[in-house]
Structures are given as structure tokens and as C-alpha cells.
Amino acid sequence: MGVTTAVLVSVGFFQGCWNVSGPPNVVIFLADDLGYGDLGSYGNPIIPTPNLDRLASEGMRFTDFHSAGTVCSPSRASLLTGRHPYRMGFYYILRGGAHLRREEITVASLLREAGYDTSFMGKWHLTDFDSPEKGQPDPGDHGFDHWFGTVVNAFDGPENPGKFYRNGQPLGQLQGWYCDLIVDEAIDWLRSRKEPDKPFFLFVSSHEPHTPIAPPSRFADEFDTEEVERREDEIRYGGVPRPEDKDLEGHKKLYYGTVAQLDVAFGRLMEALDDLGSRDDTLVVFTSDNGPEYPVNFMESRGRWDDPIRDRCFGTPGPLRGMKRSTYEGGHRVPGLIRWPGHVSAGTVSDALVNGTDLLPTLCEVAGIPVPADRAIDGESVLPALMGKPFDRSRQVLWSAPVHGYDFVPPLTMREGDLTLVAWFEEKETDQLWMDWIKTAQPERYELYDLSEDIGQGEDLADRMPDKVDEMAAEMDRLWRDIQAEAPVWPDWTAR
């Protein structure tokens, strides 16, 4: 029996066991820069998120759920393909020619081939589809029958954005807030499908709570209270100090209000599923593309962004170290909520390690279709964890930092159970080309943390456990060299 045949037989068997009525609908709702500690169900003491907390109570809340990248484009590419972002050339965000190439296979393409209606709404950030001269694919080329999106997020502001396209056609300035517009489009698409009996895959990708942060006043004003001020001492920022030389009191309510606004928009989508009678037939995933944004003073102190819009960044990674861009846990451990009535037990909590690369193989198994066998897939199906069964990963997970010279961000992290190995590379030579460095850089020093005892990664165990460091470093080296070998060369990345 060949490998592909074996996968098909196995998937068909499991599908028959728990999905007699056919493959489920799938909804993925991806927030932007939402921190691990930003939701009530993850311990936030300030922001009420009743709709997302309800999702947690109706499904499974993961305490060790991760984005596959530490910034926008890499994590999105990995979520759709099941592959480490460097394999696809996402060393940083969409720029320098880097994009999601046509030859990549997405979960949307696989589900569409299996008979699903597919739709994408919101922030794409994987190709410059608004620049036809570049010849890059758009969401339709990557498996989405209907799409309504922006190349990046709402940098012209989340209110009345002007960069949306629908199926390749620019729409000009729209009226409303970003998260409301994409949820409205999603609801309209669900209601207008020509074959409502077909399963559907809906991917909704919000701007919120990415900068610029500007919610409606009715949301922000809810957090302009003395009670909020009293509780702010309970919020942590990944070991990053808040500015001491700026008055930010008027900014906090804007971030909190944006998360509350996002929660309401998500709730409207869930209500629409209920109204359509699709609740029991739909697997819903809610997560974030990476950890929360750094406060601006931390970046300014390192000669980075002099950008006041980051004064409004009050996202929290909870007890974790690090924030967006970091390979410490706070940069990629994010909220992860999954509801699938009748299959995922309501109100359950899982400590299984789940990565963004795992969504493609998991959804393939759920839908009864094979995982692509002609390329490296770094994720694996976590369906046993969803079923409340023991789940042991067959391979380690490797996270990479964005490559743009941040000397305070370790380039690699690898997990083995509760142990996490953090690696630092040798510095890039001044006259060395970026692509040469990416293709050749190797770890030269390590940190080791035991997350079961030290979730905040405050105690480096490398000197006390040298044998374990050597063992994990050898596996990291094997994985890293394999990824490096496949990593494509972008001509525009050859600058020094």
C-alpha cells in the first residue's frame, strides 16, 4: 500500500467514525496582534470578551497554542500551508519580492478541490495583489472562490478604510469599521451561497487590534473608569517596561475598546451561524497571528520606530516573556479556541502543544482528504487533542524570528515537551548580503528553559543541563539546515 493510499484509507476511516453526516463547515477567525492574555478566558482582568469567552465555554480552550510565526506574513503563510515560513521565503513580512508563490498548496485549495465553497475576508498580507505588474497571485489563485480583502491592514485607519478589493476589483472608501465590514461581508456570503448544502470554508482575518488603534468611542469610553485604573497593575507586558516619560492614560482605553469591539464583531458572526442553522455542523477556530505589539519606547531605545501610534499598544502576553517578533513564548503563544459541537467537549481545556502549521493537516483529516505528499509539511494533525485523547507530537516545533537585524530577538526557538531551546546566531557581517546570511547562519549560543516550572522564561538552565542542550541543539541543527536548504532566494533581499 502506497503512502498516499494509506493516508486516504486512514482519513476515510476516522472521518466515518465521527462525521457520519459529512465533512463539517470550517470557520477560522484570525485576530491581528492579539496577546495571549488579552481575553477574559485567558485571565485578562479588564477587558470583557463575552462572545469569545462563550466560545471557550462551548468548546476547547488551549493553553499552549502558537502562531507559526512571530509577525504577520510568516504566520499567515504557515497557517494556510502547514509549512515553516522560511520554507516559503517569509523571512519577514511581505516585501522585497517575498510572497506566497503559486506553487504553494493551501488548505483553501485542498478544501475547494474536495467540494467546499471557500471564502476569505480581511487582511491578506501574503501577496501584492494590488500591483498587477508584479504578477503575484491573489486569494482567488490560492483557493478562495470569493474574497474581500486588503493587501495589508488598515493603515489608513480602521474607520472607513479605502483599500478593500472584492474578487480583484478595488472598492474605494467604504463606510464602517474594518472588523464590522469583514463580518458583514462574511454574513452576506454565507446567506447568498448558491448551494447551501455544500460544506464551506470561511477565513476571516481582522485588522484589530493592530495599529492604528481607533475604535468607536462607545467602546473606548467603557474603559475610561477608575475601576480600570485600579486593575491595571494586574496587566503584564512580557518584561517590557512601559514609557515613563509619556502620559498614556488616554490611550489605554483605545486598546481595550478595540478588543471589546472585535469581540462584538466575532459574536455577530457566530449569531449568523446560529440563524443559518449551521452551528452544529461547523468547526470554529479563533486565534491570533502573533503576540502583542511592543510599546514604542522599547523600540525607540534601540533606535527603532519613532512612531506615536504604538503609544496605544496595551496588549499583554499574560505571564509570558516577550511580545511580537520575539521567539520567547510571548511572541508566538496566543489564544486558541476551537468549537465543534458533538465532537469537541464543551468547556474543556487542553495543554497540548498546537502550532499554526497544524491547522492544515488537522483540517485535512477532519474533511477526509490527504495531506500533500510532494513537499515538506511541518505541522501534524492535532485531532486526538480535540477529541480529548492523548497527543504526543512526532516532531519538534521550530519558530524563527523575523530577519531584519533585531539584536534583542533570538533567531530560533525549539520546543521539546516543556523544554524550550533558544538559539542565537553569529552576527551578520557588515558587507554580507542578507540572503547569504539567511542561507548560511548557524546557532552559536543557547538558552534553555523549563516551561513547566518557569513559564516566564526567567531562569536559563543551559549551564546546568549541558547534555540536554547538546541533544536538543543537534535536533535543532537538523531541522534548521533542512529548512535553510529549501528557503528560496529573493533577488531584492540581496542588499547588505
C-alpha angles and dihedrals in degrees: 000000000000124000094252092048091049091052091049093049092047094047093046091051094051093044091054091051098059109012109054093153093058136266115331128243113255128215121183116188112190121193121202119237093344110158128230090246099044099095129073091235088058094051105270106159097199114037117069109213102175097164095051091041088053089053088054091051091049095047142006127314115205119211095189102043118139141191111232092232136036096228135040111272099039094051093046093050091050094046091056098042107029089232133120108262094238090059086065097041098257098141089150135348125316105303144097092049093303112138142139100282123222092246092063114101117223131199087243091059091048094049093045090053087051092057103270126140105232132201138173126201128184138358113021104172094170103095138016093244090161091066106066091181089070092059094218121155123256128216090275090059089053097056108283116128092195127023137177113180156124126243091234129357132289101296087154086061133281091256115081095349118200105200104076124128127192114206091333098317120113113235103195121218115350128200117242141035122306098246092046093049094052093045091048090052091047092051092047090051093049091050096046101047110135094218106037092175091066117093115252138211114207121184114190116186117185132204091217132133092010118107134303088062113196116142126177111281092242089067098040094047091060087071098047092097140114090241090061090050091052093051099046092089086071092063119094129197106205095271091305116129120233118234114279096188098057134070103231099162092111093050102057094071090057094061094043090047092051092055089048089050091051090051091054092049091050090049091055090055092050090049089053090053088053092049091051092050091242100118098098093043097050133088108208124198123188121185145129133254095233143328126302124291121267119251109257097243091062090057094042090055088062096047094262135124118352088198122143093196087078089061084082094058109112100149116138134211088204111222094349129110119241135015137224114346093020124116088209109103097267091063096061111009102099141162113291120187125170127182124185111157115225093015109050110052113241119248096015127143123209128196092191114132107247124178132194090249088064096068096077097052091040094052090044090057092045091051094043098243130126124256112243108273099191097075143036112280111191098190129073135204113275093189092122089060090051089053090052092250129131112280123193117180116236092207137031123255120238125196125193130202120232110270110237105109104274101161093193094060118080108227099223140031128178129190126214107176106301093342119094123193115205117198134197123202129218111267120268112254114245094243096038118113115243093235091050090053093047092051096046110027115119133187116267104174136024146204124202127203134181105217093191089068102021113033090165091059095231100139118062109209097185095108092046096047106036094151091055091047090053092048095049093041090058091054091044089051091052093050094042095050091050091052092045091052091056096040108115124232116239112203092215090056092065094092118115 
